[in-house]
Amino acid sequence: MLDILFNTRPAGQCTGATRRTFLRAGGLGMIGLPALLRAEAKAATGDGRSAAGARAKSVVLVYLGGGLSHHDSFDPKPDAPDDVRGKYKPIDTVVPGLRIGEKLPLMATVMDKIALVRSGSHTNDHHETATNWVLSGRFGSAFGDYPAVGAVVAHETGFSGTLPPYVAVPRNPSFTWELGKSAFLGGRYESFKAGDPNQPGYKVQDLSADGMSPQQVDRRDTLLKAVDGLAKRVEGNDQIATYDEFHSRARQMVLSAEARTAFAIEQESEKLRDRYGRTTAGQSMLLARRLVEAGVRFVTVNYAGWDHHAKVFENLDRKLPEFDRGVSALVEDMTARGTFKDTLLVVMGEFGRTPKINKDAGRDHWGQAGSLLFAGAGVKPGFVLGKTDKHGAYTTQRPVAPADVACTILDALGIDPRKQLYTPDGRPVEILDKGEAVSELFA
């Protein structure tokens, strides 16, 4: 979230706002929002988007921060030694011959709607570095040298209506600092942080005008105009001529019924909310479905808590049933509503976990192998791609690298992954410098 502090001095600085006031505009206020709105206008002329051959209009990324143990979920090794196999037994799924871990019985019933990749692979075992790699498709430092795919999508597609193109629920991934950001694209393409939809009385900050008097609405509009005035002074005279036409959209962004409705998860039935699970992860997935149906192009569901260096099975006894409920509900719900027709679902973390259980009864970081899920937007249902060796340590068939995943997402959206973007100093940078779309996933 971006906090904009208005000065406490008398009028003259902030168009009449004379006391300490905050406008929390989810990173889209001040200078960034008008520029982002202009990007939408550019996109509408055909300069900012490439829809040719697009399979999808939107993407939901369920990001398993910390790294899901593939051995104990989607790539069980029942014939491996005890210190590799773990305690969970494999169970049958609705796909003949496909078996997954016993803690995922609901997922077993929807695997005929999903493509499973068992050969995710790269060479980095550091949380921040690997996370930025898999979220951007380009290898760089732990501090995020390249924009996350969601930020690229925001850059290439712009706004649709009054909703931001890129939303993170509850917020972007974070270990020691925020990850998966917009890098050199700038703050205008950062994600809108939606907050925790599992909180009682959930409302997105400053997107609700319910119960407000006309005077309060007018005051909020005055604050927006104050922000506009500051941005106008900063932007420079060469841009002022086109600035004012975007003010009405900026106001709509904060006050619109469209935005309030998209985030109004309480409009869903109690039965459906229970089906997803009354957890932050479950309700975040339900909110993600609402957002893409409302026109948001890229939603990251930040589903953390998978870094189990100790007591892995004690932790997974709690985490896997939550995952099982939430992801299976999302797959069922999007299938039933037809959302999968033009939405790509991707479920992944930054890496898998070590084959051998360590001295603390945990599994450590392991980039060499991991499992990913894809669904919707023409993905082959019930398809399994790639293999790992008998201990689940290394890929032995069709390795899928972070660049391949990013390329697959961008290609599905009709965005050229080799397109050149430009840094603030005018240096051209390809969105992706390697990788290829995983074409086998699609019918």
C-alpha positions as CSV (number, residue, x, y, z in Angstrom):
1,M,0.0,0.0,0.0
2,L,1.1,3.6,-0.7
3,D,0.6,6.1,2.1
4,I,0.2,9.7,0.9
5,L,0.6,12.1,3.8
6,F,-0.9,15.5,3.3
7,N,0.8,18.3,5.2
8,T,-0.6,19.5,8.4
9,R,0.0,23.2,7.6
10,P,-2.9,25.5,6.5
11,A,-4.3,25.7,3.0
12,G,-2.1,26.4,0.0
13,Q,-0.2,23.2,-0.2
14,C,-3.0,20.6,-0.6
15,T,-6.0,22.3,-2.0
16,G,-7.7,22.9,1.3
17,A,-6.7,19.7,3.1
18,T,-5.4,21.3,6.3
19,R,-5.0,18.5,8.7
20,R,-3.1,15.2,8.8
21,T,-4.9,13.0,6.3
22,F,-3.9,9.8,4.6
23,L,-5.0,8.5,1.2
24,R,-4.2,4.8,0.9
25,A,-4.5,4.1,-2.8
26,G,-2.9,0.7,-3.1
27,G,0.2,2.0,-4.9
28,L,-1.9,3.6,-7.7
29,G,-2.2,7.1,-6.3
30,M,-0.2,10.3,-6.9
31,I,2.1,10.1,-9.9
32,G,1.6,6.5,-10.7
33,L,-2.1,6.4,-11.4
34,P,-2.3,9.1,-14.1
35,A,0.6,7.5,-15.9
36,L,-0.9,4.1,-15.7
37,L,-4.1,5.5,-17.1
38,R,-2.2,6.9,-19.9
39,A,-0.7,3.5,-20.5
40,E,-4.2,2.2,-21.0
41,A,-4.9,4.8,-23.6
42,K,-1.7,3.8,-25.4
43,A,-2.8,0.2,-25.2
44,A,-6.1,1.0,-26.7
45,T,-4.4,2.3,-29.8
46,G,-2.6,-1.1,-30.2
47,D,0.8,0.0,-29.0
48,G,0.6,-1.6,-25.6
49,R,-0.9,-5.0,-26.1
50,S,-0.7,-8.0,-28.4
51,A,-3.9,-10.1,-28.3
52,A,-3.1,-12.2,-31.4
53,G,-3.5,-15.8,-30.6
54,A,-4.3,-15.2,-26.9
55,R,-5.8,-18.2,-25.1
56,A,-6.6,-16.3,-22.0
57,K,-7.7,-12.8,-20.8
58,S,-6.6,-13.3,-17.3
59,V,-4.3,-15.3,-14.9
60,V,-4.7,-16.5,-11.4
61,L,-1.4,-17.4,-9.8
62,V,-1.6,-19.3,-6.5
63,Y,1.9,-18.8,-5.2
64,L,3.1,-21.3,-2.6
65,G,5.8,-19.2,-0.8
66,G,8.4,-21.3,0.8
67,G,8.2,-24.3,-1.5
68,L,5.7,-27.2,-1.5
69,S,7.2,-30.6,-0.8
70,H,6.5,-32.4,-4.1
71,H,7.3,-35.8,-2.4
72,D,4.4,-35.4,0.0
73,S,1.9,-34.0,-2.5
74,F,2.0,-34.5,-6.3
75,D,5.0,-36.7,-6.9
76,P,5.0,-39.4,-4.2
77,K,7.8,-42.0,-4.2
78,P,6.3,-45.0,-2.4
79,D,9.2,-47.3,-3.3
80,A,11.9,-45.0,-2.1
81,P,13.7,-45.5,1.3
82,D,11.9,-44.3,4.4
83,D,14.0,-41.2,4.7
84,V,12.9,-40.1,1.2
85,R,9.4,-41.5,1.0
86,G,8.0,-39.9,4.1
87,K,4.9,-41.0,6.0
88,Y,2.1,-40.3,3.4
89,K,0.8,-43.0,1.1
90,P,-0.3,-42.4,-2.5
91,I,-4.0,-42.4,-3.4
92,D,-5.7,-42.9,-6.7
93,T,-7.2,-40.0,-8.6
94,V,-10.0,-39.7,-11.2
95,V,-7.2,-39.8,-13.8
96,P,-6.4,-43.5,-14.4
97,G,-2.8,-44.3,-13.3
98,L,-2.3,-40.9,-11.6
99,R,-1.6,-41.1,-7.9
100,I,-1.0,-38.2,-5.5
101,G,-0.4,-37.9,-1.7
102,E,-3.1,-39.1,0.7
103,K,-3.6,-35.7,2.3
104,L,-5.1,-34.4,-1.0
105,P,-8.4,-36.4,-1.3
106,L,-10.3,-33.5,-2.8
107,M,-7.6,-32.7,-5.3
108,A,-7.8,-36.3,-6.3
109,T,-11.4,-35.7,-7.5
110,V,-10.4,-32.7,-9.8
111,M,-7.2,-33.9,-11.4
112,D,-9.1,-34.6,-14.5
113,K,-9.5,-30.8,-14.9
114,I,-5.8,-30.0,-14.2
115,A,-2.5,-30.5,-16.0
116,L,0.3,-31.6,-13.6
117,V,3.9,-30.8,-14.3
118,R,6.3,-32.9,-12.3
119,S,9.4,-31.5,-13.8
120,G,9.7,-27.9,-12.6
121,S,13.5,-27.4,-12.3
122,H,16.1,-24.7,-11.7
123,T,19.4,-24.3,-9.9
124,N,18.8,-21.9,-7.0
125,D,17.9,-22.7,-3.5
126,H,17.7,-19.2,-2.0
127,H,14.1,-17.9,-1.2
128,E,14.4,-14.4,-2.5
129,T,16.5,-15.1,-5.5
130,A,14.4,-18.1,-6.6
131,T,11.1,-16.3,-5.9
132,N,12.1,-13.3,-8.1
133,W,13.3,-15.8,-10.8
134,V,10.1,-17.8,-11.0
135,L,7.9,-14.8,-10.7
136,S,9.7,-12.9,-13.5
137,G,11.1,-15.7,-15.6
138,R,14.6,-14.0,-15.5
139,F,17.4,-14.8,-13.2
140,G,18.8,-11.9,-11.3
141,S,19.7,-10.8,-7.8
142,A,17.6,-11.4,-4.6
143,F,16.5,-7.8,-4.8
144,G,14.4,-8.2,-8.0
145,D,16.2,-6.8,-11.1
146,Y,13.3,-7.8,-13.5
147,P,9.6,-7.1,-13.3
148,A,7.3,-9.9,-12.2
149,V,5.0,-11.3,-14.9
150,G,2.0,-9.6,-13.2
151,A,3.7,-6.2,-13.6
152,V,4.5,-6.9,-17.2
153,V,0.9,-7.9,-17.8
154,A,-0.2,-4.6,-16.2
155,H,2.3,-2.7,-18.4
156,E,1.1,-4.4,-21.6
157,T,-2.7,-4.4,-21.0
158,G,-3.4,-1.4,-18.8
159,F,-6.7,-0.8,-17.1
160,S,-10.0,-2.5,-17.9
161,G,-12.8,-0.3,-16.6
162,T,-11.9,1.1,-13.2
163,L,-10.2,-2.0,-11.7
164,P,-6.4,-2.3,-11.5
165,P,-4.9,-4.8,-13.9
166,Y,-2.7,-6.4,-11.3
167,V,-3.8,-7.4,-7.8
168,A,-2.1,-9.3,-5.0
169,V,-4.1,-11.0,-2.3
170,P,-3.5,-10.4,0.5
171,R,-0.2,-8.8,-0.7
172,N,3.0,-9.7,-2.6
173,P,5.2,-12.5,-1.4
174,S,7.6,-11.5,1.4
175,F,10.4,-13.2,3.3
176,T,12.7,-10.4,4.4
177,W,11.3,-7.9,1.9
178,E,8.6,-7.6,-0.7
179,L,9.2,-9.8,-3.8
180,G,7.8,-10.0,-7.3
181,K,7.6,-6.3,-7.9
182,S,7.6,-4.1,-11.0
183,A,11.4,-3.4,-10.9
184,F,12.4,-0.9,-13.6
185,L,8.8,-0.5,-14.9
186,G,8.1,1.7,-11.9
187,G,5.5,2.1,-9.2
188,R,2.6,2.6,-11.6
189,Y,2.8,-1.2,-12.4
190,E,3.0,-2.5,-8.9
191,S,0.2,-4.8,-7.7
192,F,-2.8,-3.4,-5.9
193,K,-2.7,-5.0,-2.4
194,A,-6.1,-6.3,-1.6
195,G,-5.6,-7.3,2.1
196,D,-7.0,-10.4,3.9
197,P,-10.5,-11.3,2.7
198,N,-10.9,-13.7,5.6
199,Q,-11.0,-10.8,8.1
200,P,-14.4,-10.1,9.6
201,G,-16.2,-7.3,7.7
202,Y,-13.5,-7.3,5.0
203,K,-13.4,-4.1,3.0
204,V,-10.7,-2.8,0.7
205,Q,-9.3,0.4,2.1
206,D,-10.8,3.5,0.4
207,L,-12.9,1.5,-2.1
208,S,-16.0,1.7,0.0
209,A,-18.3,4.7,0.0
210,D,-21.0,2.8,1.9
211,G,-22.5,4.9,4.7
212,M,-20.7,8.0,3.6
213,S,-22.4,11.3,3.5
214,P,-22.3,13.5,0.3
215,Q,-19.9,15.8,2.2
216,Q,-17.6,12.9,3.0
217,V,-17.6,11.8,-0.6
218,D,-16.9,15.4,-1.7
219,R,-14.0,15.6,0.8
220,R,-12.5,12.4,-0.6
221,D,-12.8,13.8,-4.1
222,T,-11.0,17.0,-2.8
223,L,-8.2,14.8,-1.6
224,L,-7.9,13.2,-5.0
225,K,-7.8,16.6,-6.6
226,A,-5.0,17.5,-4.2
227,V,-3.1,14.4,-5.3
228,D,-3.8,15.3,-8.9
229,G,-2.4,18.8,-8.3
230,L,0.8,17.5,-6.8
231,A,1.3,15.0,-9.7
232,K,0.6,17.8,-12.2
233,R,3.3,19.9,-10.8
234,V,5.8,17.1,-10.7
235,E,5.1,15.6,-14.2
236,G,6.2,18.6,-16.2
237,N,4.5,20.9,-18.7
238,D,4.9,18.5,-21.6
239,Q,2.4,16.1,-20.0
240,I,-0.1,18.5,-18.5
241,A,-2.0,18.8,-21.8
242,T,-3.2,15.2,-21.6
243,Y,-3.4,15.0,-17.8
244,D,-6.9,16.3,-17.0
245,E,-8.8,13.7,-19.1
246,F,-7.7,11.0,-16.7
247,H,-8.9,12.7,-13.5
248,S,-12.4,11.3,-13.8
249,R,-11.0,7.7,-14.1
250,A,-8.8,8.3,-11.0
251,R,-11.9,9.3,-9.1
252,Q,-13.8,6.3,-10.3
253,M,-11.0,4.0,-9.3
254,V,-11.4,5.1,-5.7
255,L,-15.2,5.5,-5.5
256,S,-16.6,3.2,-8.2
257,A,-19.3,0.7,-7.6
258,E,-17.5,-1.6,-10.0
259,A,-14.5,-1.8,-7.7
260,R,-16.5,-2.2,-4.6
261,T,-18.6,-5.0,-6.1
262,A,-15.5,-6.9,-7.4
263,F,-14.0,-7.0,-3.9
264,A,-17.4,-7.7,-2.1
265,I,-16.6,-11.3,-1.2
266,E,-19.5,-11.2,1.3
267,Q,-21.9,-11.4,-1.7
268,E,-20.9,-15.0,-2.1
269,S,-23.0,-17.7,-0.4
270,E,-22.0,-19.0,3.0
271,K,-22.0,-22.5,1.6
272,L,-19.5,-21.5,-1.1
273,R,-17.3,-19.6,1.3
274,D,-17.2,-22.7,3.5
275,R,-16.3,-24.9,0.6
276,Y,-13.2,-22.8,-0.1
277,G,-12.4,-22.9,3.6
278,R,-12.6,-20.1,6.1
279,T,-8.9,-19.4,5.9
280,T,-6.9,-16.5,4.4
281,A,-5.8,-18.8,1.6
282,G,-9.2,-20.2,0.9
283,Q,-11.0,-16.8,0.8
284,S,-8.1,-15.3,-1.2
285,M,-8.7,-17.9,-3.9
286,L,-12.4,-17.1,-3.9
287,L,-11.7,-13.4,-4.2
288,A,-9.3,-14.1,-7.0
289,R,-12.0,-15.7,-8.9
290,R,-14.3,-12.7,-8.4
291,L,-11.6,-10.3,-9.5
292,V,-10.8,-12.0,-12.8
293,E,-14.5,-12.3,-13.6
294,A,-14.7,-8.5,-13.0
295,G,-11.8,-7.9,-15.5
296,V,-8.6,-7.9,-13.5
297,R,-5.9,-9.3,-15.7
298,F,-3.5,-10.9,-13.2
299,V,-4.1,-11.9,-9.6
300,T,-1.4,-13.3,-7.4
301,V,-2.7,-15.3,-4.4
302,N,0.1,-15.2,-1.9
303,Y,-0.2,-18.5,-0.1
304,A,2.8,-18.7,2.2
305,G,3.9,-21.0,4.9
306,W,5.5,-24.0,3.0
307,D,9.1,-23.6,4.3
308,H,9.3,-26.7,6.6
309,H,12.9,-27.3,7.6
310,A,11.7,-29.0,10.7
311,K,8.7,-31.2,11.6
312,V,7.6,-31.2,7.9
313,F,4.8,-33.8,8.5
314,E,3.5,-32.0,11.6
315,N,3.2,-28.9,9.5
316,L,1.8,-30.6,6.4
317,D,-0.8,-32.4,8.5
318,R,-2.2,-28.8,8.9
319,K,-1.3,-27.2,5.6
320,L,-2.2,-29.8,3.0
321,P,-5.9,-30.2,4.0
322,E,-6.2,-26.4,3.8
323,F,-4.6,-26.5,0.3
324,D,-6.7,-29.4,-0.7
325,R,-9.9,-27.6,0.2
326,G,-9.0,-24.2,-1.3
327,V,-7.5,-25.2,-4.6
328,S,-10.0,-28.0,-5.3
329,A,-12.8,-25.5,-4.6
330,L,-11.3,-23.0,-7.0
331,V,-11.0,-25.6,-9.8
332,E,-14.6,-26.8,-9.3
333,D,-16.0,-23.2,-9.0
334,M,-14.1,-21.9,-12.1
335,T,-15.2,-24.9,-14.0
336,A,-18.8,-24.6,-13.1
337,R,-19.0,-20.9,-13.8
338,G,-17.2,-21.1,-17.1
339,T,-14.4,-18.9,-15.8
340,F,-11.7,-21.3,-17.1
341,K,-12.8,-20.5,-20.7
342,D,-10.5,-17.4,-20.7
343,T,-8.6,-17.7,-17.4
344,L,-5.3,-19.5,-16.8
345,L,-4.7,-21.0,-13.4
346,V,-1.1,-21.6,-12.3
347,V,-0.1,-23.1,-8.9
348,M,3.6,-23.1,-8.0
349,G,6.2,-22.2,-5.4
350,E,9.8,-21.1,-5.8
351,F,11.2,-24.7,-5.6
352,G,10.5,-28.2,-4.2
353,R,12.0,-29.8,-1.1
354,T,15.0,-32.1,-0.6
355,P,14.5,-35.8,-1.2
356,K,16.0,-36.8,2.2
357,I,14.3,-35.9,5.4
358,N,16.9,-34.0,7.6
359,K,17.9,-34.4,11.2
360,D,15.1,-32.1,12.3
361,A,12.4,-34.2,10.6
362,G,12.1,-31.5,7.8
363,R,12.9,-31.0,4.2
364,D,15.1,-28.2,2.9
365,H,15.1,-26.0,-0.2
366,W,15.5,-27.9,-3.5
367,G,15.4,-26.2,-6.8
368,Q,16.3,-29.2,-8.9
369,A,12.7,-30.6,-8.8
370,G,9.2,-29.5,-8.0
371,S,5.6,-29.9,-9.1
372,L,3.4,-27.2,-10.8
373,L,-0.3,-27.2,-11.7
374,F,-2.0,-25.6,-14.7
375,A,-5.7,-25.4,-15.6
376,G,-8.0,-23.4,-17.8
377,A,-7.5,-21.5,-21.1
378,G,-7.2,-24.6,-23.2
379,V,-4.9,-26.5,-20.9
380,K,-5.2,-30.3,-21.4
381,P,-7.3,-31.7,-18.6
382,G,-5.9,-34.7,-16.8
383,F,-2.5,-34.3,-18.5
384,V,0.8,-35.2,-16.7
385,L,4.1,-33.7,-18.0
386,G,7.6,-34.6,-17.0
387,K,9.1,-37.0,-14.5
388,T,11.6,-37.1,-11.7
389,D,14.0,-40.0,-10.7
390,K,13.1,-42.7,-8.2
391,H,13.9,-40.4,-5.3
392,G,12.3,-37.3,-6.7
393,A,15.6,-35.5,-6.7
394,Y,16.2,-34.6,-10.4
395,T,14.0,-34.3,-13.4
396,T,14.5,-37.1,-15.9
397,Q,12.0,-36.0,-18.6
398,R,10.9,-32.6,-20.0
399,P,12.4,-30.1,-17.4
400,V,10.4,-26.9,-17.2
401,A,12.4,-23.9,-16.1
402,P,11.2,-20.6,-14.7
403,A,11.6,-18.9,-18.1
404,D,9.4,-21.6,-19.6
405,V,6.6,-21.0,-17.1
406,A,6.7,-17.2,-17.6
407,C,6.8,-17.6,-21.3
408,T,3.8,-20.0,-21.1
409,I,1.8,-17.4,-19.1
410,L,2.7,-14.5,-21.4
411,D,2.0,-16.5,-24.5
412,A,-1.4,-17.5,-23.2
413,L,-2.2,-13.8,-22.8
414,G,-1.0,-13.0,-26.3
415,I,2.0,-11.0,-25.0
416,D,5.2,-11.4,-26.9
417,P,7.8,-12.7,-24.4
418,R,10.6,-11.3,-26.5
419,K,9.2,-7.8,-26.7
420,Q,11.6,-5.1,-25.6
421,L,10.7,-2.9,-22.6
422,Y,12.6,0.2,-21.7
423,T,14.2,1.2,-18.5
424,P,13.9,4.8,-17.3
425,D,17.2,5.7,-18.9
426,G,16.0,4.3,-22.2
427,R,17.9,1.0,-22.2
428,P,15.9,-1.8,-24.0
429,V,15.4,-5.0,-22.0
430,E,13.6,-8.1,-23.4
431,I,10.8,-9.3,-21.2
432,L,12.4,-12.8,-21.3
433,D,15.9,-13.5,-22.6
434,K,15.3,-17.3,-22.8
435,G,12.6,-20.0,-22.4
436,E,9.8,-21.3,-24.5
437,A,6.1,-21.8,-24.0
438,V,5.3,-25.3,-22.8
439,S,3.1,-26.1,-25.8
440,E,2.5,-29.7,-24.7
441,L,0.2,-28.3,-21.9
442,F,-2.4,-27.1,-24.5
443,A,-4.8,-29.0,-26.6
